[in-house]
Amino acid sequence: MNDFLDVFYRRRSIRKFTEESVSREDLIALLKAGMSGPSAMNAKPWEFVVITEKAILTKLRKNLMFAKMVAPAAICVLGSKRLQANKGGDLFWVQDCSAATENILLAATAMGLGAVWIGIHPVHIFERQVKSILNLPNGVTPLNLIMIGHPAEEKDARTQYDATRVHWGAFPRTGKDETIEEDAVLDDEEKSEHDLHDL
Ligand SMILES: Cc1cc2nc3c(=O)[nH]c(=O)nc-3n(C[C@H](O)[C@H](O)[C@H](O)COP(=O)(O)O)c2cc1C
């Protein structure tokens, strides 16, 4: 298997870590991978909180019901209205920050680290807990926490490829399709009724 593609298949959620800390150099390499990701209109609607203080990691673990793993480091990926380069992020920040997150997970795998994505947004109670523990300012929303460390468990590489979920070309027409017109091209007036004018 090609080494580069292998990283995608080897990326697994790692929830057990050794006590070894993650170096600042490695954390910066992960952040660089995250920020190299694509974003709508290149708005880069993201900020990151890097957490290595034991007291804060313990607070997160105690409060968040799905983040019970003991990791020496975490990165909180924030959607950022206050630093986004343009309004692209207003619509697409979740996708932009998810792309950054996946880049971080893949980079961690390539670097021999382990990591797991803990979903925060859109669960309001999780958002409130993280905002309070990390003292987040207005204008940012925590999308997730990525727990990071040196792996203390091994998982098999796999693709999860499933041919039944792949549709080559359009879906076949059944004659029962009501909502979608044969020609779905919108005229300008129709377009202005949609969300696009926000950009
Ligand atoms: C949006 C999102 C939220 C997730 N939240 C959690 C979580 O709260 N706790 C956890 O242990 N894993 C969480 N995961 C990891 C998934 O459980 C994991 O990706 C899935 O089971 C597939 O396993 P794999 O990552 O090893 O391929 C989350 C993953 C995503 C993409």
The ligand as a Gaussian input file, in Angstrom:
#p B3LYP/6-31G(d) Opt

LIG

0 1
 C      -17.875000      14.435000      15.253000
 C      -17.223000      13.334000      16.038000
 C      -17.434000      13.250000      17.390000
 C      -16.821000      12.244000      18.141000
 N      -16.999000      12.243000      19.495000
 C      -16.365000      11.296000      20.243000
 C      -16.476000      11.323000      21.666000
 O      -17.134000      12.193000      22.243000
 N      -15.815000      10.381000      22.388000
 C      -15.057000       9.400000      21.759000
 O      -14.482000       8.572000      22.479000
 N      -14.945000       9.348000      20.406000
 C      -15.568000      10.270000      19.634000
 N      -15.422000      10.269000      18.269000
 C      -14.630000       9.204000      17.613000
 C      -15.533000       8.149000      16.974000
 O      -16.148000       7.369000      17.980000
 C      -14.685000       7.281000      16.018000
 O      -14.134000       8.093000      15.009000
 C      -15.504000       6.168000      15.356000
 O      -15.943000       5.238000      16.312000
 C      -14.670000       5.407000      14.297000
 O      -13.491000       4.852000      14.846000
 P      -12.042000       5.288000      14.328000
 O      -11.862000       6.772000      14.609000
 O      -11.065000       4.444000      15.090000
 O      -11.970000       5.051000      12.841000
 C      -16.011000      11.262000      17.503000
 C      -15.797000      11.362000      16.123000
 C      -16.372000      12.389000      15.397000
 C      -16.087000      12.511000      13.911000

